[in-house]
Amino acid sequence: MPEPRGVDPCADAALLRAYPGLRARLARHPALGGPTPVEPLRLPGLALGSVYVKRDERSCPLYGGNKPRKLEWILGRALARGARRLVTTGGLGTNHGLATAILGRDAGLATTLVLVRQPPSAAVRRSLLLQAAYGAEQVYGANVPGAALAVLRVLGASALRGERPHLVPTGGSSTLGCVGFVSAALELAEQVRAGELPPPRRIFAPVGSGGTLAGLAAGLRLAGLPTRVVGVLVTDILPPGTSRLAALARGALRLLHRLDAGVPTPWIGPDEFELVRDELGPGYGAPTPAAERALRVAAEAGLALETTYTAKCLAALLGRSAGASPEAPDLFWNTYNAVEVAGKAPAPLDPERLPPRLRRLLAGA
């Protein structure tokens, strides 16, 4: 099975360094290029060192951002179970779906994406073309109920072909996917102990399906950091609430404890999550003036973002940064992908590779 280029397959994740008993019990298909840097983020009106950025846009050589942290554990389980196809869902321009197609292909797995409608922007069009270029089968589910029925049909047909399909939850946000961000929080704790940054008072991260924030909360508790997590809601398609986030976090810890009794299972309740709801704007994928401004501010600081997830998250931080200081900074967790994947695509970005329904949808837009 090929290893992702630029990845050391023998390198441990922070979770495995903290709990070595998990190494033989928790399947993993290595995808990360090592710990991602933490750096001060220069923002207007704030003292340097008051805000740091966790540069997860550099997480994986094949596709950056938050998705590879979840997928390396999900792919590990799929491969261990003999799966030959991954099935997952998302909006037309789903970053999660594209990352699944890219990392799944690198692991020797086929991918089917069941897609629901979202505003067909230029970024959405490019993502659709990239999905097809990386060999993903694309099925248009229109809306959430339609996508649910389509997933059942896809799983049934794949099983009949003997592919042992593995269903990947939207955004990779299962208890197993959350393990990736339990490990990420432990990685951050290592960087705090090494003096790379003070213990953050808050971490800001965008919330789509919620696995990133839930895993961070669980990992911070294991690490003993007093940092609070702030999730910036960017979706109106089955958005998670604080109870759902807490349940995901507890589920990830229970899973790890079952595999290694040395992993504690502290109680994590809904009150440990702060959800910011006023940056969503008209809906998922729709830009807002605050996000557009945050995009410009980030560019001036040398950071590339986008308006669906990360710019809305930074907008929330900019509006709530009072009280941050070099002694107790806020941390912006950049979940965006900075890897230029088009040049590495195994096929050209050609609309003719799209299914007819998706071609018509883009032509109508």
Phi, psi and omega per residue, in radians:
M1 nan 2.190 -3.076
P2 -1.197 2.481 3.053
E3 -1.583 2.543 3.097
P4 -0.977 2.394 -3.129
R5 -1.097 2.372 3.129
G6 1.469 0.078 -3.115
V7 -1.918 2.352 3.034
D8 -1.543 1.866 -3.061
P9 -1.147 -0.224 3.140
C10 -1.650 -0.140 -3.098
A11 -1.292 2.318 3.118
D12 -1.365 2.599 2.884
A13 -1.338 2.783 3.138
A14 -0.999 -0.628 3.108
L15 -1.028 -0.727 -3.106
L16 -1.321 -0.470 3.025
R17 -1.202 -0.657 -3.134
A18 -1.313 -0.620 -3.080
Y19 -2.304 1.348 -3.062
P20 -1.076 -0.316 3.087
G21 -1.122 -0.288 3.132
L22 -1.384 -0.296 -3.003
R23 -0.974 -0.736 -3.075
A24 -1.528 -0.080 -3.009
R25 -2.061 -0.205 -3.063
L26 -2.147 1.879 -3.091
A27 -1.158 2.460 -3.128
R28 -2.576 2.364 3.002
H29 -1.887 1.734 -2.981
P30 -0.937 2.317 -3.131
A31 -2.302 -0.273 -3.015
L32 -1.540 2.690 3.104
G33 -1.629 0.216 -3.090
G34 2.012 3.104 3.116
P35 -1.009 2.405 3.100
T36 -1.500 2.551 -3.049
P37 -1.170 2.731 2.906
V38 -2.053 2.337 -3.059
E39 -2.463 2.618 2.976
P40 -1.096 2.459 3.132
L41 -1.909 2.037 -3.093
R42 -1.391 1.968 -3.112
L43 -2.176 2.568 -3.085
P44 -1.114 2.339 3.071
G45 1.457 0.007 -3.115
L46 -2.111 2.447 3.091
A47 -1.116 2.455 3.117
L48 -1.052 2.275 -3.073
G49 1.743 -0.136 3.091
S50 -1.336 -0.442 3.099
V51 -2.305 2.299 3.032
Y52 -1.959 2.835 3.049
V53 -2.184 2.360 2.998
K54 -1.660 2.010 -2.894
R55 -1.559 1.151 3.135
D56 -1.289 -0.103 3.011
E57 -1.087 -0.253 3.124
R58 -1.836 0.360 -2.957
S59 -1.156 -0.662 -3.002
C60 -2.367 2.427 3.141
P61 -1.133 -0.400 -3.109
L62 -1.608 -0.601 -3.114
Y63 -2.834 2.063 -3.060
G64 -1.485 -2.951 3.120
G65 1.594 -2.848 -3.041
N66 -1.468 -0.321 -3.011
K67 -1.120 -0.757 -3.122
P68 -1.071 -0.514 3.120
R69 -1.073 -0.641 3.105
K70 -1.385 -0.726 -2.972
L71 -1.213 -0.479 -3.106
E72 -1.134 -0.524 3.083
W73 -1.421 -0.677 3.114
I74 -1.134 -0.756 3.100
L75 -1.133 -0.661 3.099
G76 -1.003 -0.795 3.130
R77 -1.166 -0.753 -3.125
A78 -1.043 -0.787 3.132
L79 -1.143 -0.700 3.137
A80 -1.097 -0.501 -3.132
R81 -1.595 0.055 3.094
G82 1.360 0.362 3.135
A83 -1.181 2.607 3.047
R84 -2.099 -0.114 3.135
R85 -2.492 2.407 3.001
L86 -1.771 2.464 3.086
V87 -2.235 2.222 3.125
T88 -2.609 3.042 -3.033
T89 -2.304 2.880 3.082
G90 2.978 -3.134 3.042
G91 -1.190 2.985 -3.110
L92 -0.955 -0.686 -3.108
G93 -1.724 0.499 -2.997
T94 -0.952 2.094 3.016
N95 -1.195 -0.679 3.101
H96 -1.041 -0.782 -3.135
G97 -1.112 -0.717 3.121
L98 -1.141 -0.764 3.109
A99 -1.082 -0.692 3.119
T100 -1.098 -0.740 3.126
A101 -1.112 -0.734 -3.080
I102 -1.239 -0.885 -3.116
L103 -1.255 -0.590 3.075
G104 -1.119 -0.766 3.103
R105 -1.043 -0.736 3.137
D106 -1.120 -0.484 3.113
A107 -1.562 0.032 3.130
G108 1.490 0.335 -3.110
L109 -1.948 2.434 3.000
A110 -1.358 2.760 -3.121
T111 -2.345 2.355 2.959
T112 -1.999 2.256 3.111
L113 -1.925 2.163 3.031
V114 -1.765 2.056 -2.892
L115 -1.971 2.470 3.056
V116 -1.985 2.737 -3.016
R117 -1.173 2.605 2.968
Q118 -2.672 2.906 -3.128
P119 -0.942 2.160 -3.019
P120 -1.424 1.294 3.128
S121 -1.351 3.081 3.081
A122 -1.083 -0.659 3.128
A123 -1.153 -0.670 3.101
V124 -1.126 -0.773 3.129
R125 -1.039 -0.782 -3.122
R126 -1.124 -0.707 3.122
S127 -1.090 -0.736 3.112
L128 -1.045 -0.761 -3.139
L129 -1.153 -0.665 3.106
L130 -1.169 -0.721 3.094
Q131 -0.960 -0.817 -3.131
A132 -1.178 -0.683 -3.121
A133 -1.113 -0.536 3.106
Y134 -1.559 0.183 2.973
G135 1.551 0.171 -3.139
A136 -1.232 2.407 2.927
E137 -1.363 2.220 -3.083
Q138 -1.952 2.190 3.137
V139 -2.124 2.189 -3.113
Y140 -1.538 2.050 3.137
G141 -1.746 -0.087 3.096
A142 1.207 -1.290 -3.108
N143 -2.224 -3.112 -3.048
V144 -1.090 -0.831 3.108
P145 -1.081 -0.696 3.114
G146 -1.111 -0.670 3.128
A147 -1.163 -0.672 3.134
A148 -1.070 -0.746 3.099
L149 -1.159 -0.703 3.135
A150 -1.108 -0.685 3.118
V151 -1.055 -0.759 3.122
L152 -1.065 -0.736 3.121
R153 -1.125 -0.756 -3.127
V154 -1.107 -0.791 3.142
L155 -1.079 -0.743 -3.141
G156 -1.106 -0.800 -3.128
A157 -1.143 -0.675 3.138
S158 -1.169 -0.723 3.119
A159 -1.088 -0.689 3.118
L160 -1.123 -0.498 3.091
R161 -1.424 -0.026 3.116
G162 1.380 0.418 -3.053
E163 -1.553 -0.097 -3.103
R164 0.838 1.074 -3.019
P165 -1.107 2.534 3.138
H166 -2.013 2.070 -3.136
L167 -1.422 2.142 3.104
V168 -1.795 2.074 -3.119
P169 -1.023 2.674 3.103
T170 -0.908 2.256 -3.131
G171 1.259 0.062 -3.077
G172 1.212 0.315 -2.996
S173 -1.605 1.210 2.949
S174 -1.900 3.083 3.069
T175 -1.044 -0.646 3.115
L176 -1.200 -0.749 3.104
G177 -1.064 -0.641 3.117
C178 -1.080 -0.467 3.124
V179 -0.971 -0.588 3.121
G180 -1.034 -0.608 -3.138
F181 -1.631 -0.266 2.848
V182 -1.060 -0.810 3.112
S183 -1.121 -0.660 3.136
A184 -1.093 -0.722 3.117
A185 -1.146 -0.656 3.077
L186 -1.161 -0.604 3.049
E187 -1.098 -0.762 3.085
L188 -1.069 -0.723 3.126
A189 -1.069 -0.658 3.063
E190 -1.070 -0.682 -3.134
Q191 -1.235 -0.606 3.041
V192 -1.108 -0.808 -3.140
R193 -1.108 -0.531 3.129
A194 -1.399 -0.053 3.107
G195 1.435 0.309 -3.132
E196 -1.347 -0.366 3.040
L197 -2.847 2.721 3.022
P198 -1.238 2.852 3.035
P199 -1.001 2.105 -3.129
P200 -1.154 2.551 3.052
R201 -1.382 -0.563 3.130
R202 -2.541 2.609 2.971
I203 -2.015 2.229 3.069
F204 -1.786 2.238 3.095
A205 -2.521 2.513 3.083
P206 -1.214 2.621 -3.138
V207 -2.119 1.975 2.982
G208 -1.852 -1.411 3.065
S209 -1.547 -0.316 2.970
G210 1.786 -0.151 -3.050
G211 -1.140 -0.595 3.134
T212 -1.082 -0.897 -3.087
L213 -1.156 -0.724 -3.138
A214 -1.098 -0.779 3.129
G215 -1.124 -0.694 3.102
L216 -1.062 -0.791 -3.132
A217 -1.047 -0.751 3.138
A218 -1.140 -0.770 -3.119
G219 -1.172 -0.641 3.099
L220 -1.098 -0.660 3.091
R221 -1.138 -0.729 3.105
L222 -1.101 -0.641 -3.088
A223 -1.373 -0.259 -3.115
G224 1.334 0.353 3.089
L225 -1.488 2.432 -3.122
P226 -1.463 0.180 -3.047
T227 -1.128 2.407 3.081
R228 -1.707 2.492 3.129
V229 -1.713 2.371 3.113
V230 -2.114 2.028 3.138
G231 -1.758 2.326 -3.134
V232 -1.845 1.918 -3.045
L233 -1.209 2.210 -3.096
V234 -2.125 0.128 -3.105
T235 -2.364 2.565 2.984
D236 -1.970 0.232 3.092
I237 -1.742 1.723 -3.097
L238 0.873 0.989 -3.106
P239 -1.193 2.452 3.122
P240 -1.351 2.557 3.003
G241 -1.746 3.128 -3.094
T242 -1.150 -0.565 3.103
S243 -1.144 -0.715 3.103
R244 -1.130 -0.739 3.127
L245 -1.085 -0.767 3.133
A246 -1.109 -0.705 3.120
A247 -1.112 -0.705 3.090
L248 -1.075 -0.784 -3.133
A249 -1.078 -0.805 3.140
R250 -1.140 -0.652 3.124
G251 -1.100 -0.683 3.115
A252 -1.118 -0.734 3.135
L253 -1.181 -0.676 3.102
R254 -1.107 -0.719 3.108
L255 -1.033 -0.825 -3.127
L256 -1.141 -0.662 -3.140
H257 -1.161 -0.643 3.103
R258 -1.096 -0.588 -3.111
L259 -1.467 -0.488 3.124
D260 -2.599 1.908 -3.071
A261 -1.104 -0.210 3.099
G262 -1.353 -0.153 3.098
V263 -1.462 2.084 -3.128
P264 -1.195 2.828 3.078
T265 -2.238 1.168 3.100
P266 -1.121 2.630 3.116
W267 -1.257 2.310 3.067
I268 -2.152 2.050 -3.094
G269 -1.853 2.975 -3.121
P270 -1.037 -0.492 -3.088
D271 -1.253 -0.123 3.103
E272 -1.474 -0.033 3.141
F273 -2.020 2.372 2.987
E274 -1.936 2.152 3.134
L275 -1.909 2.164 3.056
V276 -1.664 2.110 -3.037
R277 -1.907 -0.111 -2.980
D278 -1.672 0.238 3.062
E279 -1.833 -0.040 -3.069
L280 -1.121 -0.681 -3.076
G281 1.261 -2.573 -3.086
P282 -1.132 -0.330 3.133
G283 2.696 -3.081 -3.100
Y284 -1.020 2.246 3.071
G285 1.464 -0.110 -3.111
A286 -1.568 2.151 3.126
P287 -1.138 2.725 3.060
T288 -2.227 2.746 3.087
P289 -1.006 -0.686 3.134
A290 -1.128 -0.679 3.117
A291 -1.194 -0.673 3.103
E292 -1.094 -0.698 3.102
R293 -1.153 -0.768 3.128
A294 -1.072 -0.608 3.087
L295 -1.047 -0.758 3.134
R296 -1.198 -0.739 3.125
V297 -1.065 -0.750 3.137
A298 -1.111 -0.737 -3.141
A299 -1.067 -0.688 3.102
E300 -1.144 -0.452 3.105
A301 -1.590 0.071 3.108
G302 1.458 0.435 -3.068
L303 -2.139 2.185 3.097
A304 -1.594 2.167 3.103
L305 -2.194 -3.052 3.040
E306 -2.479 2.850 -2.938
T307 -1.555 -0.082 3.140
T308 -1.412 -0.733 -3.068
Y309 -2.090 -1.201 -2.844
T310 -1.279 -0.617 3.120
A311 -1.205 -0.607 3.062
K312 -1.142 -0.635 3.103
C313 -1.159 -0.792 3.127
L314 -1.145 -0.602 3.085
A315 -1.044 -0.704 3.111
A316 -1.128 -0.725 3.115
L317 -1.109 -0.779 -3.124
L318 -1.040 -0.604 -3.129
G319 -1.434 -0.124 -3.051
R320 -2.282 0.411 -3.010
S321 -1.526 -0.045 3.112
A322 -1.032 2.313 3.135
G323 1.699 -0.265 3.062
A324 -1.221 2.526 -3.093
S325 -2.598 2.879 3.083
P326 -1.066 -0.388 3.093
E327 -1.456 -0.519 -3.138
A328 -2.411 1.322 -3.029
P329 -1.401 2.830 2.887
D330 -1.579 2.681 -3.134
L331 -2.148 2.176 3.049
F332 -1.654 2.026 -3.139
W333 -1.593 1.871 -3.067
N334 -1.430 1.886 -3.087
T335 -1.647 0.117 -3.083
Y336 -1.379 2.659 3.059
N337 -1.574 2.175 3.101
A338 -1.851 0.073 3.128
V339 -1.417 2.286 3.092
E340 -1.413 1.724 -2.994
V341 -1.520 -0.310 -3.080
A342 -1.105 -0.719 -3.108
G343 -1.187 -0.337 3.138
K344 -1.703 -0.025 -3.063
A345 -1.115 2.450 -3.126
P346 -1.331 -0.134 3.134
A347 -2.500 2.790 3.137
P348 -1.209 2.758 3.074
L349 -1.437 1.575 -2.986
D350 -2.141 2.094 3.115
P351 -0.979 -0.427 -3.141
E352 -1.179 -0.264 3.093
R353 -1.397 -0.237 -3.129
L354 -1.357 2.636 3.004
P355 -1.062 2.656 -3.080
P356 -0.940 -0.705 -3.110
R357 -1.096 -0.698 3.138
L358 -1.263 -0.604 3.056
R359 -1.089 -0.757 3.141
R360 -1.145 -0.681 -3.124
L361 -1.080 -0.774 3.126
L362 -1.212 -0.660 3.108
A363 -1.120 -0.658 3.110
G364 -1.181 -0.539 3.138
A365 -1.299 nan nan
